């Protein structure tokens, strides 16, 4: 089967699920989440660019989107309606993001963004949101460690590595 025919069949399956108003509302909510988390997200991208050990961060969102693309038909077949259970998750994420913004702890903003994505997923997809959790959790690996934790871990791991090297030399 050609790629074009497969896409047409996929669209025919998904067409009854696409509601213009809901799609617009979801797009607005996603845009608002990006605006709210902009400071934390720009800090993530800056660290991806400046620190070699986090350069893999550019690939993780693409892998996450690919996984979502592969699960699109499972989501479409299990979708019944959205759920209000995502609303408390969204509210908790907004509180955490607000605390992160006023305290300049961008790690809070970054993880709150992931929590916001999970809340939007639950709200929009209901029980079918279970297929989106792995891609959202995968995004956590794109978030760099806080500087203080990275410094402590680096020093301890270097010491441990030196001790193992000395042990092998003796």
C-alpha positions in Angstrom: 0.0 0.0 0.0 1.4 3.4 -0.9 2.1 6.0 1.7 -0.5 8.3 0.3 -3.3 5.7 0.5 -2.2 5.0 4.1 -2.4 8.7 5.0 -5.9 8.9 3.4 -7.1 6.0 5.5 -5.6 7.5 8.6 -7.3 10.8 8.0 -10.6 9.0 7.3 -10.3 7.3 10.7 -9.4 10.5 12.5 -11.8 12.8 10.7 -14.8 12.2 13.0 -12.7 12.9 16.1 -11.4 16.3 14.9 -13.6 19.1 16.2 -12.6 22.6 15.0 -13.6 24.3 18.2 -11.9 21.8 20.5 -8.8 21.9 18.3 -8.7 25.7 18.5 -9.1 25.6 22.3 -6.4 22.9 22.6 -4.1 25.0 20.4 -4.7 28.1 22.5 -4.0 26.1 25.7 -0.8 24.8 24.3 0.3 28.3 23.2 -0.5 29.6 26.7 1.6 26.8 28.2 4.5 27.7 26.0 4.1 31.4 26.9 4.0 30.6 30.6 7.0 28.3 30.4 9.0 30.4 28.0 11.7 31.3 30.5 12.3 27.7 31.5 12.2 26.4 28.0 14.7 28.9 26.7 17.0 28.0 29.5 16.8 24.4 28.5 17.6 25.2 24.9 20.5 27.4 25.9 22.0 24.5 27.9 21.4 22.1 25.0 23.5 24.5 22.9 26.2 25.4 25.4 26.8 22.1 27.1 27.9 19.1 25.1 26.6 16.6 27.6 23.0 17.8 26.9 23.2 18.1 23.1 20.9 15.0 22.8 18.1 17.2 24.1 17.3 18.4 20.5 16.5 14.8 19.5 14.3 13.8 22.4 11.2 15.9 21.4 11.5 14.6 17.9 11.5 11.0 19.2 8.6 11.8 21.5 6.6 13.2 18.5 7.5 10.1 16.5 6.1 7.8 19.2 2.9 9.9 19.3 2.6 9.6 15.6 3.0 5.9 15.7 0.3 5.6 18.4 -2.2 8.0 16.7 -4.5 5.2 15.5 -4.5 3.5 18.9 -5.4 6.9 20.4 -8.1 7.4 17.8 -9.7 4.0 18.3 -9.8 4.4 22.1 -10.9 8.0 22.2 -14.4 8.5 23.5 -14.4 11.9 25.1 -12.2 14.2 27.2 -12.0 14.1 30.9 -12.2 16.7 33.6 -9.7 14.7 35.6 -6.9 16.6 33.8 -8.1 19.9 35.3 -6.5 19.3 38.8 -3.3 18.2 37.1 -3.3 21.4 35.0 -3.9 23.6 38.1 -1.1 21.9 40.1 1.2 22.4 37.1 0.3 26.1 36.9 1.0 26.6 40.6 4.4 24.9 40.3 5.2 26.9 37.2 4.2 30.1 38.9 6.4 29.2 41.9 9.3 28.4 39.6 8.9 31.7 37.7 8.9 33.9 40.8 11.7 32.0 42.5 13.8 31.7 39.2 14.1 28.0 39.7 13.6 27.0 36.1 13.8 23.3 36.9 10.3 23.7 38.4 9.0 25.5 35.3 10.4 22.8 33.1 8.9 19.9 35.0 5.6 21.9 35.4 5.5 22.1 31.6 5.6 18.3 31.4 2.9 18.1 34.0 0.9 20.6 31.9 1.3 18.5 28.8 0.1 15.5 30.8 -2.9 17.5 32.1 -3.8 18.7 28.6 -3.6 15.1 27.4 -5.9 13.8 30.0 -8.3 16.6 29.5 -8.4 16.3 25.7 -8.2 12.6 25.3 -9.7 11.0 28.5 -8.7 7.4 28.8 -6.9 7.4 25.5 -4.3 9.7 27.2 -2.5 6.6 28.5 -0.8 6.3 25.1 0.7 9.8 25.5 2.4 9.2 28.9 5.5 7.5 27.7 6.3 10.2 25.2 5.7 12.9 27.9 7.9 11.0 30.4 10.5 10.6 27.7 10.7 14.4 27.5 11.9 14.5 31.1 15.3 13.2 29.8 15.7 16.3 27.7 15.7 18.5 30.9 19.2 19.1 32.1 20.1 18.5 35.8 20.2 21.6 38.0 23.7 23.2 38.2 24.2 22.4 41.8 23.3 18.7 41.4 25.4 18.4 38.3 28.4 19.8 40.2 28.0 17.5 43.1 27.5 14.4 40.9 30.4 15.3 38.6 32.8 15.7 41.5 31.7 12.4 43.1 31.8 10.5 39.9 35.2 11.8 39.0 36.5 10.8 42.5 34.9 7.3 42.1 36.4 7.0 38.6 39.9 7.9 39.9 39.6 5.4 42.7 38.6 2.6 40.3 41.5 3.6 38.0 44.0 3.4 40.9 42.5 0.1 41.9 43.1 -1.4 38.4 46.7 0.0 38.2 47.6 -1.6 41.6 
